[in-house]
Amino acid sequence: MKNILVLCTGNSCRSQIAHGYLEFFTDANQVKVYSAGVETHGVNPKAIVTMKEDGIDISNNTSNNIEEYFDVPFDYVITVCDNAKERCPFFPTQAQKFHYNFPDPAKAVGTDEEILNEFRNVREQIKVYCKDFLKSVNL
């Protein structure tokens, strides 16, 4: 069993989207996916909506703090924003670390449709990243 942690600032958007795709693209008997933040902001409703548009339900996900997972032996840790990479506390792990700074869709401004479109754009970037990541680590 491989353990993957996706880490972001508030565990509300980008890490939740990545969590959803990594679970969707892998076998639950071989991979356990976790997501966390250096803070917890709750799962963003727009992240839930845009993932549902792509057939993935993250509505039961929770926003978790990284400190909850200090005892988990991660194989891979993926930070999805620069802030999380810089603020991530040290915790003992032999995990391979990966980083990609995705734009924060929660900071989008404009009409509801323009904001949803930003969530969709980021969702698609994360979807491609997750597929490429899994291929690169042979999962």
C-alpha positions in Angstrom: 0.0 0.0 0.0 1.4 3.4 -1.0 0.4 6.5 1.0 0.1 9.8 -0.8 -0.4 13.2 0.9 -1.5 16.3 -1.0 -0.7 19.4 0.9 -2.0 23.0 0.4 -2.5 26.1 2.6 -6.1 25.5 3.7 -7.1 22.1 2.4 -10.1 23.6 0.7 -9.6 23.7 -3.1 -6.5 22.6 -4.8 -5.5 19.8 -2.5 -9.2 18.6 -2.4 -9.3 18.5 -6.2 -6.0 16.6 -6.4 -7.2 14.2 -3.6 -10.3 13.5 -5.7 -8.4 12.8 -8.9 -5.7 10.7 -7.2 -8.3 8.5 -5.6 -10.3 8.3 -8.9 -7.2 7.3 -10.9 -5.8 4.7 -8.5 -6.8 1.4 -7.0 -8.0 1.8 -3.3 -6.4 -1.5 -2.5 -3.0 -0.2 -3.6 -3.1 3.5 -2.8 -4.4 5.5 0.2 -4.7 9.3 -0.5 -4.7 11.9 2.2 -5.0 15.7 1.9 -4.2 18.3 4.4 -3.4 22.0 4.9 -1.1 23.9 7.1 -4.4 25.5 8.1 -8.0 24.2 7.7 -10.6 26.3 5.8 -13.3 23.7 5.0 -13.9 22.2 1.6 -14.8 24.9 -0.8 -18.3 24.5 -2.3 -17.1 25.5 -5.7 -14.5 22.8 -5.6 -17.2 20.3 -4.9 -19.4 21.6 -7.7 -16.6 21.6 -10.3 -15.5 18.1 -9.4 -19.1 16.9 -9.6 -19.2 18.3 -13.1 -16.4 15.8 -13.9 -18.1 12.9 -12.2 -16.1 12.9 -8.9 -17.9 13.4 -5.6 -15.7 15.1 -3.0 -18.7 16.4 -0.9 -17.9 14.1 2.0 -14.2 15.1 2.1 -13.0 16.9 5.2 -10.5 19.7 5.6 -7.6 18.3 7.7 -4.5 19.8 9.3 -1.1 18.3 8.5 -0.5 17.7 12.2 -3.2 14.9 12.1 -0.9 12.8 9.8 2.5 13.0 11.5 2.4 9.3 12.2 1.5 8.2 8.7 4.4 6.7 6.7 3.9 8.6 3.4 5.6 7.5 0.2 4.8 10.7 -1.7 4.1 14.2 -0.5 2.8 16.6 -3.1 2.5 20.3 -2.3 0.2 22.2 -4.6 1.0 25.8 -3.7 4.1 27.7 -2.8 2.7 28.8 0.6 2.3 25.2 1.8 5.7 24.3 0.6 7.3 27.2 2.5 5.1 26.7 5.7 5.1 22.9 5.8 6.4 21.9 9.2 9.1 19.3 9.2 7.9 15.8 9.9 9.9 12.6 9.8 9.2 10.9 6.5 11.1 9.1 3.8 8.5 10.3 1.3 9.5 11.6 -2.1 8.5 15.2 -2.3 6.8 16.8 -5.4 5.7 20.4 -5.9 3.6 22.3 -8.3 2.2 25.8 -7.6 -1.3 25.9 -9.0 -3.3 29.1 -9.1 -5.7 29.5 -6.2 -9.2 29.5 -7.6 -10.6 30.8 -4.3 -9.0 34.1 -5.1 -10.8 34.5 -8.4 -12.9 37.6 -8.8 -15.8 38.4 -11.2 -19.2 37.0 -11.8 -20.2 33.6 -10.4 -19.7 32.1 -13.9 -16.2 33.7 -14.2 -15.2 32.3 -10.8 -16.6 28.9 -11.6 -14.6 29.0 -14.9 -11.4 29.7 -12.9 -12.2 26.7 -10.7 -12.7 24.6 -13.9 -9.4 25.8 -15.4 -7.5 24.9 -12.2 -9.4 21.6 -11.9 -8.2 20.7 -15.5 -4.6 21.6 -14.6 -4.7 19.5 -11.5 -6.3 16.6 -13.4 -3.5 16.6 -16.0 -0.8 16.9 -13.2 -2.3 13.9 -11.3 -2.3 11.7 -14.3 1.3 12.6 -15.1 2.3 12.2 -11.5 0.8 8.7 -11.2 2.5 7.7 -14.5 5.9 9.0 -13.3 5.7 6.9 -10.1 4.2 3.9 -11.8 0.9 3.9 -9.9 
